[in-house]
Amino acid sequence: MSPDQKQINAIVEEQKKYLQDLNTIVEDSIKEERLILKHLLHPPMETLTRGQSLSDKVAQFGGSWKFIITFLTLLAIWIIFNIVMTGVFRFDPYPFILMNLVLSCIAALQAPIIMMSQNRKEEKDRKRAENDYLVNLKAEIEVRGLHQKIDLLFDEQIKSLYTIQTQQLELLQTILKKIEK
């Protein structure tokens, strides 16, 4: 085998090693991405109990203009009815003690129900933030893989340049020797 053939074989072997390193980097990136994608594409299913769905509906209605307008209308009717009516029909005279009791009961029941709904929404936000984190982590893994590939390419190019320079110097030396003879 001639020296040129040995150099060509050495270059081919270096390229094979380089491709194997590149393959390893790609395979590692794919493995890391699969773990993240599995979690992102198949999040755990949320099952709601009857209480949770009821609390969501109450919170949704309790925080709407429909509720506020309806409630103000009912309070106005209550007050007007108890001021205008006389005798037996007047069930809650001024200072409207029964109305205050009803309002207190509604507030006492509505507040914890709304808090339950808000706690569930916070849990959803926490899961959404976790998914955002996983997406960012996936992007970071991609960037890291690209950096490794670029570093590997850079190292290979430097080796190739040194090899070519060495060969050029050897050729120049042989030419110089031939010229001197």
N, C-alpha and C positions, 0 to 999 in steps of 0.2 A: 504494500500500500504506500502510495507516494505521500510526501509531506502535505501537499495540497489537499489530497483526499482526507487525510487525518484532520486537517483544519476544518474542512467542510463537515465531517462527521461530528467534530466537537461543537461546531456552531449549531448543527441540527439537534444534538443532545441538549444544548443549552436552551434552545427554543422549546423543546419538549418539556423540560423542567419548568420553564417560564409558563407554558400553557397549563401545566398541572397546578402550579401555584395560583394562577388566575382562576382555574376551575374550582379550587378549594375555597377561594374567597367568595365566588359566586354561590357555591353550595351552602356555605355558612350563612350568607345573607338571606338566601331563600328559606333556610330553616328558621331563622329568627323572624322573618316576615310572616311565615305560616302561623306561628304561634300568635302573633298579634292579629293577623287577619281572621283567624278562627274566632277569637274573642270579639272582634268588631262585627263580623258578619253574623254570628250566632250568639247574640247577647241572651242572658237568661230571661225567660219569659216572666212577665209580671202578672201575677194572679191577684185579683182584687176580691176581698171579702165583701159581704153585703154592707157591712158597716163602713168600709172604706169607700165604696161607690156611693153610699148614701151621704157620707160626709163631703165627698166631692160635689155632689149635686146641691147640697145645702149651702156649701161655701160659694158655689157658682151663683146660686140664686140670691143668697144673702149679700153678695157683693155687686149686685146689679142695680141699674136704675129702675128696673121694673119693681124690684123689692122696695126700694126707697119710696117710689111714687105710691105704690099700693099701701105701704105702711103709713105714710103721711095721710093718705086719703082715709084709711080706717081710723086713724087717730082723730082727724078732723070730724068725721061722722060721729064718733064716740062722744067727743066733747060737745058738739052741737046738739046731739040727741039728749044728752044729760043736762044741758042748760035749758033747752026749749021745753022738754017734757016736764009734766008736773005729776005729783001723786005717785001712784003705784008703778007707772012706767019708768020712772026715774030710778034706775038701779045703781048708779054711781054718781051721787051729787058732788059738787065742787068741794074739795080739793082733789077729786078723782083718785081716791085711795086704791080702788080695785084696778084702775088703769095702770097705776104705778107698780102694783104687784104683778100684773100681766107683763108689763115691759121688763121688769127685773127678771122674771122667769125666762122670758124669751132671750134676754141678754146672757143669763146664766147658762142656758142650754146651747145657745148659738156659738158662744166663744170657744168652748172646748172642741166643738165639731169643726169649726174653722181651723183651729190649731192642728187637729188631726190631718186635715187636708193639706195644710201648709207643710207639716212634717213630711208627708208623702212627696210633695213637690220638691222639697229640699233633697230628699233621697234621689229623685229623678235628676235633679241638677248635679248632684254628686256623681251619679253614674255618667251623665253627659260629660262632666269634667274629666272623669276617668277615661272615657273614650277619646276625648280631645288629647289627653296625655298620651294615649296609645298611638294615635295618629302621628303626633309629634315624635314619639319614639321611633315609629316606623320610618319617618323621614330622616331622623338622625342616623338610623342604621343604614339607610340608602346612601347618605352622604359619607358615612364612614367607609362603606364598601367602595364607593367611588374614589375616596382618598387612597385606600389600599391599592386599588387597581392602578391609579396614577403613579403612586410610589413604585409599584412593581414595574410599570412601563418605564419610568425614569431610570430605575436601577438597570434594567435590561438595556436601555439605550446607552447608558454610560459604559456598560461592559462591552457592548458592541463597538462603541467608538474607540475604546482602549484597544480592543482586538484589531480593529481596522488600522489604527495608528501604528500598532506594533508591526503588523504585516507591511504597512507602507514603509516604515523605517527599515525593515529587513530588505525590502525590495530596493530602497535607496542605497543601502549599504552594498548590496550585490551589484547594483549599477555602478556605484562609485569604484568598487574593486575592479570591475571590468574596464572602466575608463582609465584607471591607473595602470593597468597592464598594457 
